[in-house]
Amino acid sequence: MIVLKIPVSDEFPEVLGYCGGDAPRAMQLDLVLSAYVQGRVSAGKSAELLSLKRVEFDMLLREKQLYAPFSPEELERDIAWAAKSD
């Protein structure tokens, strides 16, 4: 494991809500969730990076109301599939 040291202003943690002893974990969660939503990492890799089981990661996504990233092609494919089901 590596430890990143990133200089930030004194107000950074408070302004972004990273106060208290859980600040490093909260920052880690935000970084991984951001990468997932942007489609840079898969759900499985995100769970691994956060030391969670895949089902726990799925529950975290629901709790945060975050959804899997869809490309326009994937969305069109899903819409076409749903239309066939009707």
C-alpha positions in Angstrom: 0.0 0.0 0.0 1.2 3.5 -0.8 0.4 6.6 1.2 -0.2 9.8 -0.8 0.6 13.1 0.8 -1.3 15.9 -0.9 -0.9 19.4 0.3 -4.3 21.2 0.7 -5.5 24.4 2.3 -6.3 24.4 6.0 -10.0 24.7 5.2 -10.2 21.9 2.7 -11.3 19.0 5.0 -14.0 21.1 6.7 -15.4 22.6 3.5 -15.6 19.2 1.8 -17.0 17.5 5.0 -13.9 15.4 5.8 -13.8 16.1 9.5 -12.8 13.6 12.2 -10.9 10.4 12.2 -12.7 8.9 9.2 -11.5 11.6 6.8 -9.0 9.3 5.0 -11.6 6.6 4.4 -14.2 9.2 3.3 -11.7 10.6 0.8 -10.8 7.1 -0.4 -14.5 6.3 -0.9 -15.1 9.5 -2.8 -12.1 8.9 -5.1 -13.1 5.4 -6.0 -16.8 6.2 -6.4 -15.8 9.1 -8.7 -13.6 6.9 -10.8 -16.4 4.3 -11.0 -19.1 6.8 -12.1 -16.7 8.2 -14.7 -16.3 4.6 -16.0 -12.5 4.5 -15.3 -12.8 1.4 -13.1 -15.2 -1.5 -12.9 -17.5 -2.3 -10.1 -15.4 -5.3 -9.2 -12.2 -3.3 -9.1 -13.9 -0.6 -7.1 -15.0 -3.1 -4.5 -11.5 -4.5 -4.4 -9.9 -1.1 -3.9 -12.3 -0.4 -1.1 -11.8 -3.8 0.5 -15.5 -4.6 0.1 -17.3 -7.6 -1.2 -19.0 -6.9 -4.5 -22.5 -7.1 -2.9 -21.3 -4.5 -0.3 -20.2 -2.2 -3.1 -23.5 -2.6 -4.8 -25.2 -1.7 -1.5 -23.0 1.4 -1.2 -23.9 2.5 -4.7 -27.6 2.2 -3.8 -27.1 4.1 -0.5 -25.3 6.9 -2.4 -27.8 6.8 -5.2 -25.1 6.2 -7.8 -25.6 4.2 -10.9 -23.5 2.3 -13.3 -22.1 4.4 -16.1 -23.7 3.7 -19.5 -22.3 4.6 -22.9 -24.8 5.8 -25.5 -24.4 2.4 -27.3 -25.2 0.5 -24.1 -28.2 2.6 -23.4 -29.5 2.1 -27.0 -29.0 -1.6 -26.7 -30.9 -1.7 -23.3 -33.8 0.4 -24.8 -34.0 -2.0 -27.8 -34.0 -5.0 -25.5 -36.7 -3.5 -23.3 -38.8 -2.7 -26.4 -38.7 -6.3 -27.5 -39.9 -7.4 -24.1 -43.2 -5.5 -24.5 
